[in-house]
Amino acid sequence: MTVNLFPSYQQLPGTLLAIWISGVAYVVMKGWKSRFLIYRLRKDPRGLPIPKWNPITGHLLTLAPYAFRLPTNAHQNYLLAELAKEYPQSDSAFYLDIWPFIMPILLISSPSLAIQACQKYDLEKPKSLTDFFLPFAGSSDHLFTSNGPEWKNLRSIFNPGFSANYLMTQMDHIIEETTEYVSILREHAEGNVMFLLDELLCDFTMDIIGAVTLNSRLHSQRRYNQLASAMRSQVRWHIAAGEFNPFKRFNPIKPLVQWKNGRLMDDYISKELDKRFADRQQSSDTVTRSIIDLVLEEYMSRNPEANKANQMDPAFKKWATVQICLFLFAGHDFTATSLYYTYHLLSQNPDALQRIRAEHDEALPYTNAVIKEAMRLWPAAAGIRTGTTDAVLQDDDGNEYPTEGTAILILHNAIHRNPKYWRPRQFSP
């Protein structure tokens, strides 16, 4: 007997209608769940801090006036920080409902509440964070989204790659890349033509993190490099995921470009893994504390037979590629952002610029302070955790904040400019 698994042409409209109704029902259910949670929190006798709210639009209309204060391409974290400046109790926390972009948020701008969320309750990272890293990782099995014992194990594997001793062994590479970077800056200065510092800094930090992670030079500052080019393209397209503009956020070309970039990055890292694996087979003297060697060391320790094998286990190779790719992404992008705002702040504070130039002929404590202050004023990212029934945060005044059903957004730029702890706008290295 033949079974037809596909609907006939006559059945197709009804099938499509059923799919559409199911989709609409799912969206309505998710929206109702989000709005109802905020409605319930507003009725809480503890008087929880929630800005003016609409049962239909949530807080989307509340945020709209703040959006006009910022450039159109500003990250949404800055939009939330603008609201936090003016909202009562913004020095602690408040709730936001911006569905369909994300589940209800408990927005934290207090160090003590952040410590409770991340350390006291050790709340897990949400699935949305896994989705964020997916274009760079292609998997959820990595350090940046793992929790509990799994995170601790991965952290212990990679800790040696961040030690001061290892970084000192990479000083030759770092000096080479920095010399190249300074040379390019001089060329731009002599040409007296405006250029994008952001792109130059990303190439520079990619070369640095490439040396530290892969123990090899990428040369992306001067010429095309497959890994660096695909990574930068992936970052540009991924930024659109944070767009409120639906045409940019849901661009149909984006998945295709991200797939191609992912293939290019995986291919490059796979070849580097094969090369380092072959080097280790020939001589143990080639081992360093680079991320790629730490990954291979973990593989060899768990699989003694691997020393005799001609190639790596494919499953392990895929896992290793994910870890290395994410270190390259986070290492170069966050570092470039910090340097970019360091230059920005120095350009606006000539006294600090004069001091830092004088110090470069001596020691570097003030330079270190300048970089830390730039990272305070312009942090590269935020933290996020998933609330639970048992996790009820408490601020310095004893006010309680239930977290069940919320994404806890630890807004670093709001914490770092909280007037309760800092002079928020002053650059004070």
FENSULVEN-V547465 format. One line per field, one symbol per residue. burial: 1 if it has 9 or more other ideal C-beta (glycine too) atoms within 8 Angstrom, else 0. A space follows every 50 residues. Layout:
burial: ???
This chain:
burial: 00000000000100100000000000100110011011101101000111 10110001100110011001000000111111110010110111111110 00111111110011111100101011011100111110100111110000 10011011001010011001001101110110011001000000000011 11111111111111101101100011111111111011110010000010 00010011011101111111011101101100000100111111111111 00100100000100011111111111111111111111111111110010 01101100100000011011111111111001111111001011100010 11100111111111111100000000100
